[in-house]
Amino acid sequence: MKTAQILMMLFFCLGFSNLQAQIDVDQKINKGLNSVGNGVKGLFNKKKPTPPAPQKVVKDTSKVQTQKSEPGASKPSTATPLAAYSKYDFVPGDKVIFYEDFSQDAVGDFPALWTTDVAGEVNTLNITPGNWFNLNSGEGSYWFMNNIDFPNNFIMEFDIVPKKGGARYAADLVLFGETSYSEMDKNSDPGNCGIHVAIAKSDWATAGYKNSTSVKLTGSSQVNLVQEEKVNHVILWIQNRRLRIYHQGGKVLDIPTNIYEGNKFNRMCFKLYRGASCASYISNIKITNAAPDTRYKLLTEGKLVTYGINFDVNKDVVKPESYGTLKEIAKVLTENPGVRVKIIGHTDGDGADAANLDLSKRRGASVKNELVKSFGIDASRLESDGMGKSQPVAPNDSPVNKALNRRVEFIKL
C-alpha cells in the first residue's frame, strides 16, 4: 500500500511539473505573439512618419573642403553600375585643355581667373566636397578671362548644383569665339560666334549663333533634367558643328548642325537672367580633346594615357561616366586576344605619399576589375599597379596641372 502511495505521489509531481512547464511555455509564446501582434497592429495604427526635410545646400565658410588628392580609405560603393551608362559613347582624349575647381581661391572671395558685372563668390557646400563658384546674382554674366584653345573636337564636363526655389534656369553656358578680346562682352550673344546651352529644371535648350544673326540654330529636350540641390554632372561633346549633351546616364540632345559652320571658340561664360530667376553653384569644369586613337597608342606606341576614367574624391570606385573610355579599350583588347596590359593609377601631388600610393594602387585594381566584370576581358591578360604621386607629368602648381597628374595609364606588356 505504501509503495502504491509513493508511486501515485511521484506521478502527480511529474505531471504537475510537466503541466507547469507547458504553462510557462504557453505564456512565453502568448507573450511573444502579443508583442508581434501589437507591433503589427502598430503599423496600421501609428501615424505615418513625417518624411525628413530635404537636405539643404548652404554656404559654409567654416570648413574649406578642397579637392586635394585623396588620401584615406574608400567606403563601400553604392554607385550606379557602368552598364546603366551604356549610352555614354564619348571618349575623352589624352590632353587636358582646361580644368577649374576653384581650389586656388579662398572661400568667400571672387575667383581670381574670372570676372563679372554682378555678385558672386566661392563657397563650400554641405552635400559635396570641394570649392564651388556661387552664381548668386539672379541676373548677370560670369566670364573666364583667359583664352581657351578649344579644338574642333572636344569634351566639356562640369558639375552644377541648382539652388532650391522658384528659379527655372540653373544657368546658361555660352561658348563663344571672338577676334578682338573683350574682358566683359555684355551682349546677349557675345563674340562673333557661339552657342548657348541653357540648363533648366524644366528643359534643355541650345542656340547656335553667328555675327549676331537673328537666325539661331536651336535644339531642346526634356530628358534627364537637372535636379535642384543635387550635384548634376553635365557633359558636352562638340564635334565641329555637332553638339551632344549627356546627363544622368543618357544622351539628352544630339543635334548634328547646332553650331554655325566655321565657328572657332576661345572663350566661355555663364549667364543668368532676371526673368528666369537663375541661381546655381558650379565646379569641376574640365575640357579635354576627344576621340584619341586608342588602338594606335596601345598597340603601336605601347602606352595609352587617359583622362576619361574618373573617380570620386577619396574613392577608388570607377565612375559610370567612364563607360565610353573603358568600352573603347575593351574593344581593342577583345580584337587582339594576344595583347596583355598593365593598368597604372596616378594621383596629383597633394596629400601624404603613402596614402596617395595606396589610393593609386586601388584605383588601378578597380579599373582592372571593371574590364573583367563589365566587358568580359580575361583577368590573366591584365595587371594593375599604382605610382601615387611619384611620376608627375606636370608641376603640381595649378588645377590644370593637378588634373594632368591624375590619370590612368595602360602599358602594353
KETORRO-683982 format. One line per 5 residues: number of its first residue (from 1); their letters; for each residue x, y, z of C-alpha. Coordinates in pm, 1 decimal, m for minus. Layout:
NUM	a	X,Y,Z  ... $
//
This chain:
1	mktaq	0.0,0.0,0.0  280.1,231.7,93.0  452.9,155.1,m233.9  134.8,239.5,m428.5  100.3,571.2,m245.6 $
6	ilmml	460.9,660.5,m320.3  412.8,579.9,m688.8  96.7,791.4,m703.2  276.1,1085.3,m539.6  564.6,1051.9,m788.6 $
11	ffclg	330.6,1050.7,m1090.3  145.5,1352.6,m951.3  467.2,1552.6,m909.5  588.2,1465.2,m1254.9  253.4,1558.3,m1407.8 $
16	fsnlq	240.4,1886.3,m1219.6  595.2,1963.2,m1325.5  519.1,1897.0,m1694.2  197.3,2094.7,m1669.5  377.3,2389.4,m1514.5 $
21	aqidv	645.2,2372.8,m1784.1  377.2,2369.3,m2053.1  205.4,2666.7,m1890.5  536.6,2855.9,m1883.2  597.1,2777.4,m2249.3 $
26	dqkin	242.8,2877.3,m2342.9  276.9,3203.1,m2152.4  602.0,3283.2,m2327.3  454.6,3201.5,m2666.9  146.4,3410.0,m2592.8 $
31	kglns	360.9,3694.8,m2472.3  567.4,3678.6,m2788.9  258.6,3659.1,m3010.0  106.4,3952.9,m2827.2  422.1,4155.7,m2885.9 $
36	vgngv	419.5,4069.7,m3253.1  50.4,4140.2,m3271.7  94.0,4474.7,m3104.8  378.5,4554.2,m3341.3  176.6,4460.9,m3648.0 $
41	kglfn	m121.3,4648.3,m3513.2  102.6,4947.0,m3455.0  199.0,4952.9,m3818.7  m158.5,5034.1,m3906.2  m247.7,5243.4,m3601.1 $
46	kkkpt	60.7,5464.7,m3595.0  57.7,5787.8,m3784.1  275.9,5788.7,m4089.2  613.9,5934.4,m4001.1  686.0,6276.4,m4136.0 $
51	ppapq	944.0,6240.9,m4412.7  1273.0,6410.4,m4336.2  1318.9,6753.8,m4480.2  1531.5,6759.2,m4792.8  1895.6,6830.5,m4731.5 $
56	kvvkd	1963.1,7193.0,m4796.9  2253.5,7339.4,m4982.4  2411.1,7601.9,m4761.9  2706.8,7827.6,m4764.5  2963.6,7705.0,m4513.3 $
61	tskvq	3275.1,7910.6,m4470.6  3387.3,7730.5,m4156.3  3544.7,7441.6,m4346.1  3732.9,7460.1,m4671.2  3695.5,7124.9,m4849.1 $
66	tqkse	3920.9,7148.3,m5149.3  3960.2,6864.7,m5391.9  4306.5,6773.2,m5281.7  4437.0,6439.9,m5377.7  4258.2,6192.9,m5197.5 $
71	pgask	4420.9,6013.6,m4909.5  4211.3,5785.8,m4694.3  4019.0,5461.8,m4719.8  3730.3,5443.8,m4959.8  3384.2,5349.5,m4837.0 $
76	pstat	3178.9,5069.3,m4990.6  3032.5,5186.7,m5319.1  2665.9,5240.4,m5390.9  2743.5,5378.5,m5735.5  2524.8,5310.2,m6034.7 $
81	plaay	2668.7,5023.7,m6242.9  2863.6,5113.2,m6556.2  2609.9,4924.8,m6767.4  2348.4,5185.9,m6684.1  2560.0,5440.2,m6871.1 $
86	skydf	2596.8,5242.6,m7193.5  2479.9,5544.8,m7395.1  2787.0,5737.7,m7279.7  2970.4,5682.0,m7606.6  3213.7,5974.1,m7582.8 $
91	vpgdk	3583.2,5909.6,m7519.9  3782.8,6194.8,m7360.5  4130.5,6228.8,m7504.3  4483.9,6229.7,m7370.0  4512.3,6606.7,m7334.6 $
96	vifye	4359.3,6822.8,m7060.8  4293.6,7163.8,m7215.2  4129.3,7329.5,m6917.1  4043.9,7245.2,m6556.2  3885.4,7464.1,m6289.1 $
101	dfsqd	3776.5,7352.1,m5943.4  3835.0,7688.1,m5762.8  4072.4,7515.7,m5519.7  4321.2,7802.2,m5560.3  4059.8,8054.1,m5438.9 $
106	avgdf	3976.7,8144.5,m5079.6  3625.0,8072.2,m4959.9  3425.6,8395.8,m4961.6  3635.8,8555.6,m5237.8  3551.3,8603.4,m5602.5 $
111	palwt	3758.1,8354.8,m5810.0  4082.5,8505.4,m5935.3  4059.3,8393.7,m6300.3  3702.3,8511.0,m6354.6  3524.4,8845.2,m6377.1 $
116	tdvag	3165.2,8961.6,m6353.0  2933.9,9261.2,m6361.8  2730.6,9131.4,m6064.2  2782.0,8940.8,m5737.1  2944.7,8602.9,m5683.0 $
121	evntl	3186.2,8420.8,m5452.7  3346.9,8087.2,m5375.7  3163.9,7870.1,m5120.9  3175.7,7519.7,m4978.4  2862.2,7303.1,m4969.4 $
126	nitpg	2739.7,7057.6,m4710.0  2642.1,6791.9,m4966.4  2970.1,6751.0,m5154.0  3341.7,6830.2,m5111.5  3538.9,7098.5,m5288.8 $
131	nwfnl	3507.1,7468.5,m5362.7  3207.6,7592.6,m5561.6  3152.0,7914.2,m5756.9  2827.2,8064.3,m5627.3  2644.6,8229.6,m5919.9 $
136	nsgeg	2410.3,8414.7,m5692.0  2304.2,8733.9,m5864.8  1981.2,8631.3,m6036.4  2093.6,8832.2,m6338.9  2433.7,8892.8,m6494.5 $
141	sywfm	2732.2,8717.3,m6650.1  3048.4,8544.8,m6528.1  3336.8,8536.9,m6775.7  3651.1,8326.9,m6761.8  3908.3,8592.5,m6850.4 $
146	nnidf	4172.6,8388.3,m7034.7  4153.4,8246.8,m7382.6  4098.0,7872.4,m7412.5  4235.7,7676.7,m7705.6  3922.5,7480.0,m7795.2 $
151	pnnfi	3987.2,7221.4,m8069.1  3715.8,7132.3,m8320.2  3651.8,6806.2,m8135.9  3638.7,6829.5,m7755.9  3463.0,6711.8,m7440.2 $
156	mefdi	3349.9,6957.3,m7171.9  3232.8,6834.2,m6830.1  3119.9,7026.4,m6524.3  2919.6,6987.7,m6202.7  2624.6,7213.7,m6131.6 $
161	vpkkg	2403.3,7237.1,m5821.1  2084.8,7435.1,m5896.3  1952.2,7621.4,m5597.5  1615.5,7544.4,m5444.2  1321.1,7770.1,m5511.3 $
166	garya	1135.3,7925.6,m5799.6  1436.4,7951.6,m6027.2  1362.9,7792.7,m6362.3  1709.0,7814.5,m6515.4  2016.3,7680.0,m6342.4 $
171	adlvl	2248.8,7867.8,m6580.0  2317.4,7945.0,m6944.2  2662.7,7827.9,m7052.2  2793.6,8020.5,m7353.2  3095.2,7902.3,m7552.9 $
176	fgets	3195.9,8171.0,m7798.3  3468.0,8296.6,m8028.3  3597.6,8649.6,m8062.1  3854.5,8801.6,m8295.6  3908.1,9104.9,m8071.3 $
181	ysemd	3948.6,9033.4,m7698.5  3688.2,9180.6,m7466.3  3717.9,9114.9,m7094.8  3341.3,9154.0,m7048.5  3131.2,9125.1,m7362.9 $
186	knsdp	2785.8,9210.2,m7226.6  2599.3,9136.0,m7547.5  2335.1,8865.3,m7522.9  2534.5,8680.5,m7792.2  2897.6,8756.4,m7703.7 $
191	gncgi	3181.0,8748.7,m7958.3  3124.7,8690.6,m8326.8  3000.1,8332.3,m8295.0  2899.6,8083.0,m8028.6  2644.5,7851.4,m7877.0 $
196	hvaia	2415.1,7881.5,m7575.0  2346.4,7573.3,m7363.8  2063.0,7669.0,m7129.2  2035.5,7431.4,m6833.1  1693.4,7446.2,m6669.4 $
201	ksdwa	1487.8,7239.6,m6427.9  1214.7,7214.5,m6690.0  1413.5,7159.9,m7010.3  1738.5,7187.8,m7200.7  1771.8,7445.6,m7478.2 $
206	tagyk	2052.5,7525.9,m7720.9  2103.4,7809.2,m7968.5  2394.9,7847.1,m8208.9  2461.0,8196.3,m8342.5  2699.4,8383.2,m8571.1 $
211	nstsv	2767.3,8756.1,m8620.6  2465.6,8847.4,m8405.2  2231.6,8698.3,m8664.9  1868.3,8678.7,m8565.1  1852.8,8326.0,m8705.8 $
216	kltgs	1967.4,8076.5,m8444.2  2026.2,7702.4,m8475.2  1819.8,7567.2,m8189.3  1755.2,7242.8,m8004.7  1552.5,7144.0,m7699.5 $
221	sqvnl	1480.6,6843.3,m7480.5  1304.9,6745.6,m7159.0  1508.7,6430.5,m7099.8  1711.2,6370.4,m6778.9  1655.0,6713.2,m6630.7 $
226	vqeek	1883.2,6861.0,m6364.9  1768.4,6833.8,m6004.1  1787.2,7113.7,m5753.2  2015.5,7088.8,m5451.5  2193.9,6789.6,m5603.3 $
231	vnhvi	2522.5,6753.5,m5787.7  2444.4,6717.7,m6159.0  2733.2,6610.2,m6382.3  2676.9,6759.9,m6728.3  2882.2,6654.4,m7031.0 $
236	lwiqn	2903.6,6822.6,m7372.3  3066.9,6667.9,m7675.2  3125.0,6917.9,m7953.3  3246.8,6780.9,m8282.9  3268.0,7054.3,m8548.2 $
241	rrlri	2900.8,7155.4,m8595.0  2756.6,6872.3,m8386.7  2656.6,6905.7,m8021.3  2575.5,6615.8,m7789.4  2472.4,6657.5,m7425.6 $
246	yhqgg	2478.4,6378.6,m7163.8  2329.6,6369.9,m6816.0  2211.2,6105.7,m6567.4  2312.1,5802.1,m6766.9  2174.1,5903.5,m7104.5 $
251	kvldi	2202.3,6130.5,m7403.9  1995.2,6445.0,m7361.8  2045.4,6602.0,m7704.4  2222.7,6516.1,m8028.8  2196.7,6797.3,m8285.7 $
256	ptniy	2412.3,6745.3,m8599.6  2401.0,7113.5,m8705.9  2368.8,7306.8,m8380.3  2677.0,7522.7,m8448.0  2739.7,7750.7,m8742.5 $
261	egnkf	2999.2,7644.7,m8998.5  3348.1,7778.3,m8934.3  3299.0,7866.5,m8566.2  3614.5,7872.5,m8357.3  3557.2,7900.9,m7981.4 $
266	nrmcf	3812.5,8060.4,m7747.6  3609.3,8195.9,m7453.7  3334.2,8087.8,m7216.8  3093.2,8244.9,m6971.6  2788.4,8160.2,m6760.6 $
271	klyrg	2484.1,8385.3,m6789.0  2191.4,8435.8,m6552.1  1863.7,8601.2,m6649.8  1633.0,8811.5,m6433.8  1308.0,8677.2,m6578.3 $
276	ascas	1423.8,8318.2,m6539.4  1538.6,8372.9,m6179.5  1865.3,8179.5,m6218.4  2094.2,8063.6,m5940.2  2347.3,7780.2,m5912.8 $
281	yisni	2681.5,7655.5,m5788.4  2943.6,7547.8,m6045.3  3265.5,7345.1,m6008.9  3493.3,7079.0,m6159.2  3494.5,7222.3,m6511.1 $
286	kitna	3710.1,7003.8,m6734.1  3780.1,7030.1,m7107.4  3972.9,6759.6,m7293.3  4032.1,6672.1,m7654.2  3813.8,6388.6,m7783.5 $
291	apdtr	3840.0,6061.2,m7972.5  4204.7,5964.0,m7924.5  4343.7,5687.0,m8143.9  4318.0,5424.2,m7870.6  4419.6,5138.3,m8096.7 $
296	ykllt	4734.9,5306.3,m8232.1  4851.8,5433.2,m7894.1  4800.6,5099.5,m7718.6  4913.1,4857.4,m7988.2  5179.1,5058.4,m8175.6 $
301	egklv	5313.1,5309.6,m7925.4  5256.7,5064.7,m7638.0  5121.2,5328.7,m7398.5  4778.7,5487.5,m7360.7  4727.2,5778.7,m7119.8 $
306	tygin	4363.2,5852.4,m7048.1  4172.5,6119.5,m6857.3  3841.8,5952.5,m6933.5  3841.8,5716.0,m6634.2  3723.3,5910.0,m6332.0 $
311	fdvnk	3677.2,5856.1,m5959.3  3508.7,6046.0,m5679.3  3733.6,6229.6,m5435.2  3896.9,5987.9,m5188.3  3741.6,5688.2,m5366.6 $
316	dvvkp	3866.7,5402.7,m5580.8  3530.1,5327.5,m5745.1  3519.4,5388.9,m6121.3  3253.0,5648.6,m6203.0  2987.3,5546.3,m6457.2 $
321	esygt	3082.6,5831.4,m6692.9  3396.2,5628.1,m6767.0  3193.4,5376.9,m6968.2  3286.4,5505.6,m7315.1  3660.0,5502.2,m7244.7 $
326	lkeia	3656.0,5153.0,m7092.6  3440.2,5022.6,m7375.4  3688.8,5151.5,m7634.7  3984.3,4993.6,m7453.1  3794.2,4666.3,m7409.5 $
331	kvlte	3717.4,4663.0,m7782.9  4087.5,4685.4,m7869.7  4172.8,4408.1,m7622.1  3891.8,4185.3,m7748.4  4004.9,4221.7,m8109.9 $
336	npgvr	4365.9,4149.5,m8010.2  4345.8,3849.8,m7772.4  4722.9,3808.5,m7751.3  4776.7,4155.1,m7600.8  4837.9,4193.6,m7228.0 $
341	vkiig	4839.9,4528.0,m7048.6  4935.3,4677.4,m6715.8  4697.8,4936.7,m6568.5  4866.0,5203.5,m6356.8  4690.2,5464.3,m6144.5 $
346	htdgd	4845.9,5805.9,m6074.2  4748.4,6086.3,m5834.7  4845.0,6450.7,m5811.2  5097.7,6574.9,m5555.0  4861.5,6675.6,m5275.6 $
351	gadaa	4839.7,6459.9,m4964.7  5071.2,6210.1,m4799.6  5291.2,5986.3,m5014.1  5175.8,5659.3,m4859.2  4805.5,5746.5,m4881.6 $
356	nldls	4833.4,5850.7,m5246.6  5031.2,5537.8,m5331.6  4768.3,5316.9,m5171.8  4484.0,5502.9,m5345.3  4650.9,5481.4,m5685.9 $
361	krrga	4701.3,5104.8,m5647.9  4337.4,5055.4,m5552.9  4225.2,5263.1,m5848.7  4436.7,5058.7,m6087.4  4281.2,4742.4,m5943.2 $
366	svkne	3930.8,4887.6,m5979.2  3985.8,4959.1,m6349.4  4107.8,4603.4,m6399.1  3802.1,4467.4,m6218.2  3564.7,4671.9,m6434.7 $
371	lvksf	3724.6,4545.7,m6755.9  3683.2,4189.7,m6630.4  3336.2,4224.4,m6480.0  3166.3,4463.0,m6722.9  3342.9,4381.6,m7050.3 $
376	gidas	3448.9,4018.5,m7014.6  3824.6,4066.5,m7051.9  4024.1,3768.3,m6919.3  4181.3,3871.4,m6587.8  4502.5,3683.7,m6676.9 $
381	rlesd	4566.9,3943.0,m6950.8  4560.6,4233.0,m6706.2  4793.0,4352.8,m6432.7  4739.8,4657.1,m6212.3  4956.9,4886.6,m6004.5 $
386	gmgks	4976.2,5241.9,m5876.8  5251.7,5500.9,m5862.3  5086.6,5757.4,m5635.9  5237.2,6099.5,m5699.4  5585.1,5970.8,m5783.5 $
391	qpvap	5560.5,6017.0,m6163.4  5408.3,6360.1,m6233.3  5373.9,6479.3,m6591.3  5334.2,6844.1,m6484.7  5417.2,7064.9,m6185.3 $
396	ndspv	5166.5,7028.1,m5904.4  5103.0,7402.9,m5900.5  4759.7,7464.9,m6056.1  4422.3,7293.4,m6101.6  4504.4,7218.0,m6466.1 $
401	nkaln	4841.5,7060.5,m6386.1  4696.9,6861.1,m6097.5  4431.0,6729.1,m6336.1  4709.8,6624.2,m6575.5  4874.8,6425.1,m6298.7 $
406	rrvef	4550.7,6245.5,m6202.0  4542.0,5986.9,m6478.7  4527.7,5618.5,m6566.4  4787.2,5462.1,m6796.4  4771.3,5138.8,m6992.9 $
411	ikl	5111.5,4987.0,m7072.5  5138.7,4708.0,m7328.3  5333.7,4412.4,m7183.3 $
//
